Amino acid sequence: MFDTNKVGHSFPPFTITVEPANIRDLARTSGDDNPIYQYHRKAQQVGSLHIPLFPTAGMLFHFWENTPFVEHLAELGLDVAQLMYREESYEYLVPPQDG
């Protein structure tokens, strides 16, 4: 059982480098054929400087490059081996972008 006193807990920020090929592969894998995830020129036509990130990509990055994330979950009392994905939602004030 999850300790509900931990609701609202924040994790420290982290930085990740994402190559356009990673985004292309993610688009193909997820079945998204939107050309802005495949071609730099198409992304520029819709006002993006680069091939944009998927809106849901942020969750993947916790596991791809943020290795301390698993440790942070354990500190909250969560056994990562026992976690089951159920649902998530996102609300962005601006699209994810490179910094």
Biopython code that builds the backbone (N, CA, C, O; Angstrom):
import numpy as np
from Bio.PDB.StructureBuilder import StructureBuilder

atoms = [
    (1, "MET", "N", (0.844, -1.180, 0.000)),
    (1, "MET", "CA", (0.000, 0.000, 0.000)),
    (1, "MET", "C", (0.886, 1.239, 0.000)),
    (1, "MET", "O", (1.881, 1.299, 0.721)),
    (2, "PHE", "N", (0.528, 2.200, -0.791)),
    (2, "PHE", "CA", (1.298, 3.432, -0.913)),
    (2, "PHE", "C", (0.970, 4.385, 0.231)),
    (2, "PHE", "O", (-0.192, 4.556, 0.601)),
    (3, "ASP", "N", (2.006, 5.000, 0.783)),
    (3, "ASP", "CA", (1.844, 5.979, 1.858)),
    (3, "ASP", "C", (1.265, 7.264, 1.260)),
    (3, "ASP", "O", (1.967, 7.984, 0.551)),
    (4, "THR", "N", (0.015, 7.552, 1.534)),
    (4, "THR", "CA", (-0.647, 8.715, 0.940)),
    (4, "THR", "C", (-0.069, 10.032, 1.432)),
    (4, "THR", "O", (-0.367, 11.079, 0.856)),
    (5, "ASN", "N", (0.743, 10.013, 2.472)),
    (5, "ASN", "CA", (1.437, 11.229, 2.905)),
    (5, "ASN", "C", (2.452, 11.695, 1.859)),
    (5, "ASN", "O", (2.923, 12.832, 1.905)),
    (6, "LYS", "N", (2.780, 10.818, 0.929)),
    (6, "LYS", "CA", (3.750, 11.149, -0.125)),
    (6, "LYS", "C", (3.101, 11.812, -1.339)),
    (6, "LYS", "O", (3.809, 12.236, -2.253)),
    (7, "VAL", "N", (1.784, 11.908, -1.368)),
    (7, "VAL", "CA", (1.101, 12.551, -2.484)),
    (7, "VAL", "C", (1.586, 13.994, -2.599)),
    (7, "VAL", "O", (1.623, 14.725, -1.609)),
    (8, "GLY", "N", (1.953, 14.394, -3.801)),
    (8, "GLY", "CA", (2.463, 15.743, -4.027)),
    (8, "GLY", "C", (3.976, 15.834, -3.955)),
    (8, "GLY", "O", (4.548, 16.902, -4.170)),
    (9, "HIS", "N", (4.627, 14.714, -3.654)),
    (9, "HIS", "CA", (6.096, 14.699, -3.581)),
    (9, "HIS", "C", (6.681, 15.070, -4.939)),
    (9, "HIS", "O", (6.183, 14.626, -5.974)),
    (10, "SER", "N", (7.725, 15.873, -4.938)),
    (10, "SER", "CA", (8.398, 16.266, -6.180)),
    (10, "SER", "C", (9.748, 15.577, -6.273)),
    (10, "SER", "O", (10.423, 15.363, -5.267)),
    (11, "PHE", "N", (10.125, 15.237, -7.478)),
    (11, "PHE", "CA", (11.433, 14.658, -7.730)),
    (11, "PHE", "C", (12.368, 15.746, -8.238)),
    (11, "PHE", "O", (11.913, 16.724, -8.832)),
    (12, "PRO", "N", (13.663, 15.590, -8.014)),
    (12, "PRO", "CA", (14.597, 16.615, -8.498)),
    (12, "PRO", "C", (14.632, 16.657, -10.027)),
    (12, "PRO", "O", (14.401, 15.639, -10.679)),
    (13, "PRO", "N", (14.916, 17.818, -10.597)),
    (13, "PRO", "CA", (14.996, 17.917, -12.062)),
    (13, "PRO", "C", (16.203, 17.145, -12.593)),
    (13, "PRO", "O", (17.162, 16.885, -11.866)),
    (14, "PHE", "N", (16.135, 16.789, -13.859)),
    (14, "PHE", "CA", (17.259, 16.128, -14.511)),
    (14, "PHE", "C", (17.284, 16.552, -15.972)),
    (14, "PHE", "O", (16.292, 17.048, -16.506)),
    (15, "THR", "N", (18.414, 16.352, -16.602)),
    (15, "THR", "CA", (18.603, 16.725, -18.001)),
    (15, "THR", "C", (18.838, 15.461, -18.814)),
    (15, "THR", "O", (19.495, 14.525, -18.357)),
    (16, "ILE", "N", (18.301, 15.448, -20.004)),
    (16, "ILE", "CA", (18.485, 14.305, -20.905)),
    (16, "ILE", "C", (18.707, 14.837, -22.320)),
    (16, "ILE", "O", (18.116, 15.843, -22.714)),
    (17, "THR", "N", (19.552, 14.164, -23.068)),
    (17, "THR", "CA", (19.776, 14.497, -24.468)),
    (17, "THR", "C", (19.003, 13.494, -25.311)),
    (17, "THR", "O", (19.181, 12.284, -25.173)),
    (18, "VAL", "N", (18.151, 14.004, -26.180)),
    (18, "VAL", "CA", (17.347, 13.143, -27.044)),
    (18, "VAL", "C", (17.710, 13.449, -28.486)),
    (18, "VAL", "O", (17.605, 14.589, -28.938)),
    (19, "GLU", "N", (18.132, 12.437, -29.190)),
    (19, "GLU", "CA", (18.489, 12.583, -30.593)),
    (19, "GLU", "C", (17.229, 12.432, -31.456)),
    (19, "GLU", "O", (16.304, 11.715, -31.074)),
    (20, "PRO", "N", (17.188, 13.095, -32.604)),
    (20, "PRO", "CA", (16.038, 12.946, -33.499)),
    (20, "PRO", "C", (15.731, 11.488, -33.833)),
    (20, "PRO", "O", (14.566, 11.124, -33.994)),
    (21, "ALA", "N", (16.756, 10.659, -33.939)),
    (21, "ALA", "CA", (16.535, 9.240, -34.247)),
    (21, "ALA", "C", (15.723, 8.566, -33.146)),
    (21, "ALA", "O", (14.915, 7.682, -33.431)),
    (22, "ASN", "N", (15.927, 8.972, -31.889)),
    (22, "ASN", "CA", (15.149, 8.406, -30.789)),
    (22, "ASN", "C", (13.665, 8.744, -30.949)),
    (22, "ASN", "O", (12.798, 7.902, -30.720)),
    (23, "ILE", "N", (13.391, 9.978, -31.342)),
    (23, "ILE", "CA", (12.008, 10.412, -31.521)),
    (23, "ILE", "C", (11.383, 9.683, -32.708)),
    (23, "ILE", "O", (10.232, 9.250, -32.640)),
    (24, "ARG", "N", (12.140, 9.548, -33.788)),
    (24, "ARG", "CA", (11.633, 8.820, -34.957)),
    (24, "ARG", "C", (11.292, 7.377, -34.586)),
    (24, "ARG", "O", (10.234, 6.865, -34.953)),
    (25, "ASP", "N", (12.200, 6.729, -33.856)),
    (25, "ASP", "CA", (11.964, 5.341, -33.452)),
    (25, "ASP", "C", (10.741, 5.229, -32.552)),
    (25, "ASP", "O", (9.938, 4.307, -32.696)),
    (26, "LEU", "N", (10.603, 6.161, -31.632)),
    (26, "LEU", "CA", (9.453, 6.153, -30.741)),
    (26, "LEU", "C", (8.155, 6.331, -31.527)),
    (26, "LEU", "O", (7.153, 5.678, -31.233)),
    (27, "ALA", "N", (8.174, 7.212, -32.522)),
    (27, "ALA", "CA", (6.985, 7.428, -33.350)),
    (27, "ALA", "C", (6.634, 6.153, -34.113)),
    (27, "ALA", "O", (5.471, 5.750, -34.149)),
    (28, "ARG", "N", (7.624, 5.525, -34.715)),
    (28, "ARG", "CA", (7.357, 4.290, -35.463)),
    (28, "ARG", "C", (6.812, 3.200, -34.542)),
    (28, "ARG", "O", (5.849, 2.510, -34.876)),
    (29, "THR", "N", (7.443, 3.059, -33.383)),
    (29, "THR", "CA", (7.039, 2.020, -32.436)),
    (29, "THR", "C", (5.620, 2.217, -31.947)),
    (29, "THR", "O", (4.881, 1.251, -31.758)),
    (30, "SER", "N", (5.238, 3.469, -31.742)),
    (30, "SER", "CA", (3.899, 3.741, -31.222)),
    (30, "SER", "C", (2.846, 3.825, -32.327)),
    (30, "SER", "O", (1.656, 3.964, -32.041)),
    (31, "GLY", "N", (3.278, 3.742, -33.583)),
    (31, "GLY", "CA", (2.337, 3.781, -34.692)),
    (31, "GLY", "C", (1.915, 5.184, -35.092)),
    (31, "GLY", "O", (0.949, 5.347, -35.838)),
    (32, "ASP", "N", (2.618, 6.197, -34.613)),
    (32, "ASP", "CA", (2.279, 7.580, -34.960)),
    (32, "ASP", "C", (3.001, 7.943, -36.254)),
    (32, "ASP", "O", (4.229, 8.034, -36.281)),
    (33, "ASP", "N", (2.243, 8.146, -37.315)),
    (33, "ASP", "CA", (2.852, 8.448, -38.613)),
    (33, "ASP", "C", (2.876, 9.940, -38.937)),
    (33, "ASP", "O", (3.065, 10.321, -40.092)),
    (34, "ASN", "N", (2.687, 10.776, -37.931)),
    (34, "ASN", "CA", (2.748, 12.222, -38.147)),
    (34, "ASN", "C", (4.153, 12.581, -38.645)),
    (34, "ASN", "O", (5.134, 12.279, -37.965)),
    (35, "PRO", "N", (4.268, 13.213, -39.806)),
    (35, "PRO", "CA", (5.584, 13.499, -40.381)),
    (35, "PRO", "C", (6.432, 14.466, -39.549)),
    (35, "PRO", "O", (7.645, 14.524, -39.750)),
    (36, "ILE", "N", (5.842, 15.218, -38.631)),
    (36, "ILE", "CA", (6.672, 16.132, -37.831)),
    (36, "ILE", "C", (7.615, 15.367, -36.913)),
    (36, "ILE", "O", (8.609, 15.924, -36.446)),
    (37, "TYR", "N", (7.315, 14.086, -36.645)),
    (37, "TYR", "CA", (8.194, 13.265, -35.813)),
    (37, "TYR", "C", (9.236, 12.527, -36.648)),
    (37, "TYR", "O", (10.104, 11.844, -36.105)),
    (38, "GLN", "N", (9.147, 12.668, -37.966)),
    (38, "GLN", "CA", (10.067, 11.969, -38.863)),
    (38, "GLN", "C", (11.018, 12.902, -39.608)),
    (38, "GLN", "O", (12.172, 12.553, -39.857)),
    (39, "TYR", "N", (10.526, 14.092, -39.963)),
    (39, "TYR", "CA", (11.290, 14.962, -40.859)),
    (39, "TYR", "C", (11.451, 16.358, -40.276)),
    (39, "TYR", "O", (10.479, 17.010, -39.894)),
    (40, "HIS", "N", (12.685, 16.792, -40.220)),
    (40, "HIS", "CA", (13.003, 18.115, -39.677)),
    (40, "HIS", "C", (12.247, 19.212, -40.426)),
    (40, "HIS", "O", (11.710, 20.131, -39.807)),
    (41, "ARG", "N", (12.204, 19.120, -41.738)),
    (41, "ARG", "CA", (11.523, 20.144, -42.545)),
    (41, "ARG", "C", (10.026, 20.222, -42.195)),
    (41, "ARG", "O", (9.469, 21.317, -42.112)),
    (42, "LYS", "N", (9.386, 19.083, -41.993)),
    (42, "LYS", "CA", (7.956, 19.071, -41.640)),
    (42, "LYS", "C", (7.753, 19.698, -40.261)),
    (42, "LYS", "O", (6.770, 20.405, -40.040)),
    (43, "ALA", "N", (8.667, 19.443, -39.345)),
    (43, "ALA", "CA", (8.565, 20.050, -38.013)),
    (43, "ALA", "C", (8.701, 21.567, -38.117)),
    (43, "ALA", "O", (7.987, 22.306, -37.438)),
    (44, "GLN", "N", (9.606, 22.026, -38.958)),
    (44, "GLN", "CA", (9.788, 23.466, -39.138)),
    (44, "GLN", "C", (8.540, 24.108, -39.751)),
    (44, "GLN", "O", (8.211, 25.249, -39.425)),
    (45, "GLN", "N", (7.856, 23.399, -40.618)),
    (45, "GLN", "CA", (6.653, 23.940, -41.251)),
    (45, "GLN", "C", (5.543, 24.223, -40.237)),
    (45, "GLN", "O", (4.668, 25.051, -40.491)),
    (46, "VAL", "N", (5.575, 23.545, -39.098)),
    (46, "VAL", "CA", (4.561, 23.798, -38.067)),
    (46, "VAL", "C", (5.120, 24.657, -36.932)),
    (46, "VAL", "O", (4.504, 24.786, -35.874)),
    (47, "GLY", "N", (6.310, 25.250, -37.174)),
    (47, "GLY", "CA", (6.846, 26.207, -36.220)),
    (47, "GLY", "C", (7.816, 25.670, -35.193)),
    (47, "GLY", "O", (8.175, 26.391, -34.262)),
    (48, "SER", "N", (8.254, 24.430, -35.326)),
    (48, "SER", "CA", (9.211, 23.850, -34.382)),
    (48, "SER", "C", (10.619, 23.972, -34.954)),
    (48, "SER", "O", (10.832, 23.737, -36.144)),
    (49, "LEU", "N", (11.566, 24.336, -34.120)),
    (49, "LEU", "CA", (12.950, 24.436, -34.586)),
    (49, "LEU", "C", (13.537, 23.063, -34.886)),
    (49, "LEU", "O", (14.389, 22.916, -35.762)),
    (50, "HIS", "N", (13.073, 22.066, -34.150)),
    (50, "HIS", "CA", (13.599, 20.704, -34.279)),
    (50, "HIS", "C", (12.434, 19.727, -34.318)),
    (50, "HIS", "O", (11.283, 20.110, -34.110)),
    (51, "ILE", "N", (12.741, 18.469, -34.584)),
    (51, "ILE", "CA", (11.711, 17.438, -34.476)),
    (51, "ILE", "C", (11.233, 17.460, -33.030)),
    (51, "ILE", "O", (12.041, 17.289, -32.117)),
    (52, "PRO", "N", (9.927, 17.668, -32.800)),
    (52, "PRO", "CA", (9.445, 17.851, -31.433)),
    (52, "PRO", "C", (9.350, 16.539, -30.661)),
    (52, "PRO", "O", (9.313, 15.453, -31.238)),
    (53, "LEU", "N", (9.314, 16.675, -29.364)),
    (53, "LEU", "CA", (9.106, 15.524, -28.487)),
    (53, "LEU", "C", (7.631, 15.164, -28.445)),
    (53, "LEU", "O", (6.766, 16.027, -28.595)),
    (54, "PHE", "N", (7.357, 13.907, -28.244)),
    (54, "PHE", "CA", (5.988, 13.469, -27.998)),
    (54, "PHE", "C", (5.522, 14.079, -26.688)),
    (54, "PHE", "O", (6.331, 14.230, -25.773)),
    (55, "PRO", "N", (4.280, 14.427, -26.565)),
    (55, "PRO", "CA", (3.795, 14.956, -25.286)),
    (55, "PRO", "C", (3.986, 13.989, -24.120)),
    (55, "PRO", "O", (4.144, 14.422, -22.979)),
    (56, "THR", "N", (3.972, 12.688, -24.394)),
    (56, "THR", "CA", (4.115, 11.712, -23.319)),
    (56, "THR", "C", (5.555, 11.241, -23.122)),
    (56, "THR", "O", (5.812, 10.358, -22.304)),
    (57, "ALA", "N", (6.490, 11.821, -23.863)),
    (57, "ALA", "CA", (7.878, 11.366, -23.793)),
    (57, "ALA", "C", (8.505, 11.577, -22.421)),
    (57, "ALA", "O", (9.410, 10.838, -22.033)),
    (58, "GLY", "N", (8.041, 12.561, -21.698)),
    (58, "GLY", "CA", (8.633, 12.843, -20.390)),
    (58, "GLY", "C", (8.651, 11.655, -19.455)),
    (58, "GLY", "O", (9.613, 11.472, -18.710)),
    (59, "MET", "N", (7.620, 10.854, -19.477)),
    (59, "MET", "CA", (7.583, 9.687, -18.591)),
    (59, "MET", "C", (8.629, 8.662, -18.981)),
    (59, "MET", "O", (9.227, 8.021, -18.117)),
    (60, "LEU", "N", (8.853, 8.503, -20.269)),
    (60, "LEU", "CA", (9.875, 7.551, -20.720)),
    (60, "LEU", "C", (11.251, 7.949, -20.233)),
    (60, "LEU", "O", (12.062, 7.091, -19.883)),
    (61, "PHE", "N", (11.518, 9.234, -20.208)),
    (61, "PHE", "CA", (12.845, 9.697, -19.848)),
    (61, "PHE", "C", (13.199, 9.386, -18.409)),
    (61, "PHE", "O", (14.378, 9.267, -18.075)),
    (62, "HIS", "N", (12.214, 9.254, -17.562)),
    (62, "HIS", "CA", (12.509, 8.870, -16.181)),
    (62, "HIS", "C", (13.242, 7.545, -16.148)),
    (62, "HIS", "O", (14.102, 7.327, -15.294)),
    (63, "PHE", "N", (12.910, 6.668, -17.061)),
    (63, "PHE", "CA", (13.504, 5.342, -17.063)),
    (63, "PHE", "C", (14.689, 5.223, -18.019)),
    (63, "PHE", "O", (15.552, 4.370, -17.812)),
    (64, "TRP", "N", (14.755, 6.054, -19.059)),
    (64, "TRP", "CA", (15.848, 5.965, -20.022)),
    (64, "TRP", "C", (17.155, 6.490, -19.461)),
    (64, "TRP", "O", (18.168, 5.793, -19.512)),
    (65, "GLU", "N", (17.157, 7.668, -18.942)),
    (65, "GLU", "CA", (18.398, 8.333, -18.568)),
    (65, "GLU", "C", (18.476, 8.743, -17.105)),
    (65, "GLU", "O", (19.555, 9.098, -16.632)),
    (66, "ASN", "N", (17.401, 8.707, -16.396)),
    (66, "ASN", "CA", (17.382, 9.197, -15.023)),
    (66, "ASN", "C", (17.474, 8.010, -14.077)),
    (66, "ASN", "O", (16.492, 7.651, -13.428)),
    (67, "THR", "N", (18.651, 7.400, -13.997)),
    (67, "THR", "CA", (18.809, 6.201, -13.184)),
    (67, "THR", "C", (18.507, 6.418, -11.702)),
    (67, "THR", "O", (18.051, 5.476, -11.055)),
    (68, "PRO", "N", (18.733, 7.605, -11.122)),
    (68, "PRO", "CA", (18.349, 7.788, -9.717)),
    (68, "PRO", "C", (16.841, 7.736, -9.485)),
    (68, "PRO", "O", (16.403, 7.635, -8.339)),
    (69, "PHE", "N", (16.041, 7.803, -10.543)),
    (69, "PHE", "CA", (14.591, 7.799, -10.394)),
    (69, "PHE", "C", (14.109, 6.553, -9.641)),
    (69, "PHE", "O", (13.242, 6.640, -8.772)),
    (70, "VAL", "N", (14.676, 5.402, -9.982)),
    (70, "VAL", "CA", (14.286, 4.158, -9.317)),
    (70, "VAL", "C", (14.619, 4.248, -7.829)),
    (70, "VAL", "O", (13.848, 3.785, -6.989)),
    (71, "GLU", "N", (15.763, 4.841, -7.506)),
    (71, "GLU", "CA", (16.139, 5.024, -6.102)),
    (71, "GLU", "C", (15.154, 5.959, -5.398)),
    (71, "GLU", "O", (14.793, 5.727, -4.244)),
    (72, "HIS", "N", (14.723, 7.008, -6.085)),
    (72, "HIS", "CA", (13.752, 7.937, -5.498)),
    (72, "HIS", "C", (12.426, 7.225, -5.219)),
    (72, "HIS", "O", (11.786, 7.468, -4.195)),
    (73, "LEU", "N", (12.024, 6.352, -6.130)),
    (73, "LEU", "CA", (10.794, 5.593, -5.901)),
    (73, "LEU", "C", (10.936, 4.689, -4.679)),
    (73, "LEU", "O", (10.013, 4.572, -3.872)),
    (74, "ALA", "N", (12.087, 4.058, -4.551)),
    (74, "ALA", "CA", (12.323, 3.187, -3.396)),
    (74, "ALA", "C", (12.288, 3.988, -2.096)),
    (74, "ALA", "O", (11.791, 3.504, -1.079)),
    (75, "GLU", "N", (12.819, 5.222, -2.130)),
    (75, "GLU", "CA", (12.781, 6.077, -0.935)),
    (75, "GLU", "C", (11.345, 6.399, -0.531)),
    (75, "GLU", "O", (11.075, 6.663, 0.641)),
    (76, "LEU", "N", (10.432, 6.378, -1.487)),
    (76, "LEU", "CA", (9.019, 6.613, -1.194)),
    (76, "LEU", "C", (8.324, 5.341, -0.701)),
    (76, "LEU", "O", (7.143, 5.361, -0.356)),
    (77, "GLY", "N", (9.073, 4.241, -0.672)),
    (77, "GLY", "CA", (8.503, 2.984, -0.219)),
    (77, "GLY", "C", (7.877, 2.158, -1.326)),
    (77, "GLY", "O", (7.109, 1.235, -1.057)),
    (78, "LEU", "N", (8.203, 2.486, -2.574)),
    (78, "LEU", "CA", (7.641, 1.751, -3.709)),
    (78, "LEU", "C", (8.626, 0.706, -4.204)),
    (78, "LEU", "O", (9.793, 1.015, -4.442)),
    (79, "ASP", "N", (8.172, -0.509, -4.356)),
    (79, "ASP", "CA", (8.976, -1.588, -4.912)),
    (79, "ASP", "C", (8.767, -1.577, -6.422)),
    (79, "ASP", "O", (7.712, -1.976, -6.914)),
    (80, "VAL", "N", (9.771, -1.122, -7.145)),
    (80, "VAL", "CA", (9.648, -0.948, -8.592)),
    (80, "VAL", "C", (9.277, -2.255, -9.285)),
    (80, "VAL", "O", (8.555, -2.244, -10.283)),
    (81, "ALA", "N", (9.760, -3.374, -8.768)),
    (81, "ALA", "CA", (9.445, -4.665, -9.375)),
    (81, "ALA", "C", (7.960, -5.001, -9.242)),
    (81, "ALA", "O", (7.442, -5.821, -10.000)),
    (82, "GLN", "N", (7.279, -4.379, -8.297)),
    (82, "GLN", "CA", (5.869, -4.668, -8.056)),
    (82, "GLN", "C", (4.933, -3.617, -8.654)),
    (82, "GLN", "O", (3.713, -3.750, -8.565)),
    (83, "LEU", "N", (5.497, -2.579, -9.260)),
    (83, "LEU", "CA", (4.655, -1.520, -9.820)),
    (83, "LEU", "C", (3.935, -2.002, -11.072)),
    (83, "LEU", "O", (4.498, -2.744, -11.877)),
    (84, "MET", "N", (2.715, -1.586, -11.226)),
    (84, "MET", "CA", (1.942, -1.889, -12.415)),
    (84, "MET", "C", (1.455, -0.564, -12.992)),
    (84, "MET", "O", (0.901, 0.276, -12.284)),
    (85, "TYR", "N", (1.671, -0.402, -14.271)),
    (85, "TYR", "CA", (1.231, 0.820, -14.940)),
    (85, "TYR", "C", (-0.288, 0.791, -15.041)),
    (85, "TYR", "O", (-0.879, -0.227, -15.403)),
    (86, "ARG", "N", (-0.902, 1.904, -14.722)),
    (86, "ARG", "CA", (-2.356, 1.956, -14.828)),
    (86, "ARG", "C", (-2.812, 3.107, -15.696)),
    (86, "ARG", "O", (-3.483, 2.899, -16.706)),
    (87, "GLU", "N", (-2.458, 4.307, -15.318)),
    (87, "GLU", "CA", (-2.987, 5.465, -16.020)),
    (87, "GLU", "C", (-2.115, 6.667, -15.721)),
    (87, "GLU", "O", (-1.515, 6.761, -14.651)),
    (88, "GLU", "N", (-2.048, 7.574, -16.660)),
    (88, "GLU", "CA", (-1.397, 8.856, -16.431)),
    (88, "GLU", "C", (-2.032, 9.884, -17.342)),
    (88, "GLU", "O", (-2.668, 9.544, -18.340)),
    (89, "SER", "N", (-1.856, 11.128, -16.992)),
    (89, "SER", "CA", (-2.362, 12.201, -17.838)),
    (89, "SER", "C", (-1.373, 13.351, -17.784)),
    (89, "SER", "O", (-0.555, 13.442, -16.868)),
    (90, "TYR", "N", (-1.456, 14.212, -18.759)),
    (90, "TYR", "CA", (-0.530, 15.327, -18.881)),
    (90, "TYR", "C", (-1.298, 16.610, -19.122)),
    (90, "TYR", "O", (-2.340, 16.624, -19.779)),
    (91, "GLU", "N", (-0.765, 17.673, -18.582)),
    (91, "GLU", "CA", (-1.287, 19.002, -18.883)),
    (91, "GLU", "C", (-0.075, 19.903, -19.081)),
    (91, "GLU", "O", (0.664, 20.180, -18.136)),
    (92, "TYR", "N", (0.122, 20.352, -20.301)),
    (92, "TYR", "CA", (1.259, 21.201, -20.623)),
    (92, "TYR", "C", (0.804, 22.636, -20.829)),
    (92, "TYR", "O", (-0.204, 22.893, -21.487)),
    (93, "LEU", "N", (1.541, 23.545, -20.271)),
    (93, "LEU", "CA", (1.278, 24.953, -20.508)),
    (93, "LEU", "C", (1.969, 25.423, -21.787)),
    (93, "LEU", "O", (1.504, 26.341, -22.463)),
    (94, "VAL", "N", (3.085, 24.774, -22.099)),
    (94, "VAL", "CA", (3.799, 24.961, -23.367)),
    (94, "VAL", "C", (4.255, 23.574, -23.823)),
    (94, "VAL", "O", (4.408, 22.686, -22.984)),
    (95, "PRO", "N", (4.475, 23.361, -25.105)),
    (95, "PRO", "CA", (4.942, 22.048, -25.553)),
    (95, "PRO", "C", (6.333, 21.734, -25.014)),
    (95, "PRO", "O", (7.120, 22.651, -24.781)),
    (96, "PRO", "N", (6.651, 20.455, -24.810)),
    (96, "PRO", "CA", (8.023, 20.093, -24.427)),
    (96, "PRO", "C", (8.979, 20.594, -25.494)),
    (96, "PRO", "O", (8.680, 20.504, -26.685)),
    (97, "GLN", "N", (10.110, 21.114, -25.088)),
    (97, "GLN", "CA", (11.056, 21.651, -26.060)),
    (97, "GLN", "C", (12.465, 21.561, -25.517)),
    (97, "GLN", "O", (12.692, 21.370, -24.322)),
    (98, "ASP", "N", (13.415, 21.709, -26.449)),
    (98, "ASP", "CA", (14.799, 21.656, -26.018)),
    (98, "ASP", "C", (15.192, 22.946, -25.334)),
    (98, "ASP", "O", (14.648, 24.014, -25.613)),
    (99, "GLY", "N", (16.133, 22.824, -24.447)),
    (99, "GLY", "CA", (16.535, 23.988, -23.677)),
    (99, "GLY", "C", (17.912, 24.296, -23.846)),
    (99, "GLY", "O", (18.406, 25.257, -23.258)),
]
sb = StructureBuilder()
sb.init_structure("model")
sb.init_model(0)
sb.init_chain("A")
sb.init_seg("    ")
for serial, (resi, resn, name, xyz) in enumerate(atoms, 1):
    if name == "N":
        sb.init_residue(resn, " ", resi, " ")
    sb.init_atom(name, np.array(xyz, "f"), 0.0, 1.0, " ", f" {name:<3s}", serial, name[0])
structure = sb.get_structure()
